[in-house]
């Protein structure tokens, strides 16, 4: 039986290493965690100061959720190096809810739907046998592909309405940062190599500052310390329609979090069973229930940090737990958040290209272990990744469908995950209707012989120089099929 001390994720690296690698995790996901409150706050008509409170609350809630997920308590937390933060899956739904009931209706819908999600986690926790390397590899690959547009937008400047969006200066700064990551990764020193992302972000920001492409003038503006305020925006309101629409988001979040838990388990090379998956999903839902109390939204694992674990090889969950503590501090000290916010988007983009590409590469590595001989696994991979790529390249593909359809399938991750699960069930678990002879997709890369062709052979028959002989060495005549 596997003991706790034998697990790779339980490695203790020391305070300095935990701080250094923890900061690297937070810098990687910081842009993503502040994006949702910015978008939702603007859509809800909040003032800049109120949006600032949403951002602070999201940092604090993400920190608490990360600590719960990594350290864990009985029945809550998968004890894996997963960074938690505000989920992107619910942005469109929350904007729609705010148009009718305001920010209070969003908070009420998140609390209620997360509670329902908490109740149904045992169902999701028992599906581990339906997440073989075939499904996990598809999802991990799609996670990397889904995140690449984010890195691209960061590399172009982040704000598409800015006059310098896509300028050569922004793109060159991103490419320079990417080059620094690669150069530092090649350095023989293991510590420098593992901290390549963090060091590249620092060096890239320094270059941007020297070129006048960023400044820290706003760091001193605003309060230096702020405690989270319970229901600062008023008491939540609970509408049936809002709760139902947000529950669809919760289902998507459960699918994505399951995929992330299996993905990081595969990268860390540790066992993830149904109990561990259930603990992780319960932590996700409990954190999502807690977040609206301080002014935040649904919580989920951040896929980009899964990539960071793969890139650095640092598997310790205590590193990510330290990152959670840093997030809590950022939530209490807005001035620290403003310092991190000064990192230019192109610098984040340059590092993101390597990070997110590594996620996709990890998925390809997982898929390389899948058996493709005389089965339909090749078409499962092809269809699932192709289906998941549609919303990546065409974000408006489902715009004219009902909201619940767009909520589920606008994410390439959930699209590929659902398709992979369904096709894996259809072809590998439901045997009824399967043909004894594989289709063209099953034999595309393998040489096969039909059983009917082998049936006339007898024991001891053999082939030599293109001729068939029986066990006594007598040639067996072969009849060519009649011409038509």
Secondary structure as GFF3:
##gff-version 3
##sequence-region A 1 484
A	DSSP	three_ten_helix	4	6	.	.	.	ID=ss1
A	DSSP	three_ten_helix	8	10	.	.	.	ID=ss2
A	DSSP	alpha_helix	15	43	.	.	.	ID=ss3
A	DSSP	alpha_helix	48	71	.	.	.	ID=ss4
A	DSSP	beta_strand	84	86	.	.	.	ID=ss5
A	DSSP	three_ten_helix	88	90	.	.	.	ID=ss6
A	DSSP	alpha_helix	91	125	.	.	.	ID=ss7
A	DSSP	three_ten_helix	128	130	.	.	.	ID=ss8
A	DSSP	alpha_helix	133	156	.	.	.	ID=ss9
A	DSSP	alpha_helix	168	186	.	.	.	ID=ss10
A	DSSP	alpha_helix	190	194	.	.	.	ID=ss11
A	DSSP	alpha_helix	196	210	.	.	.	ID=ss12
A	DSSP	alpha_helix	240	268	.	.	.	ID=ss13
A	DSSP	alpha_helix	274	294	.	.	.	ID=ss14
A	DSSP	beta_strand	299	301	.	.	.	ID=ss15
A	DSSP	alpha_helix	303	312	.	.	.	ID=ss16
A	DSSP	alpha_helix	317	332	.	.	.	ID=ss17
A	DSSP	alpha_helix	334	341	.	.	.	ID=ss18
A	DSSP	alpha_helix	345	367	.	.	.	ID=ss19
A	DSSP	alpha_helix	377	393	.	.	.	ID=ss20
A	DSSP	alpha_helix	403	409	.	.	.	ID=ss21
A	DSSP	alpha_helix	412	424	.	.	.	ID=ss22
A	DSSP	pi_helix	425	429	.	.	.	ID=ss23
A	DSSP	alpha_helix	451	454	.	.	.	ID=ss24
A	DSSP	beta_strand	462	464	.	.	.	ID=ss25
A	DSSP	beta_strand	467	469	.	.	.	ID=ss26
###
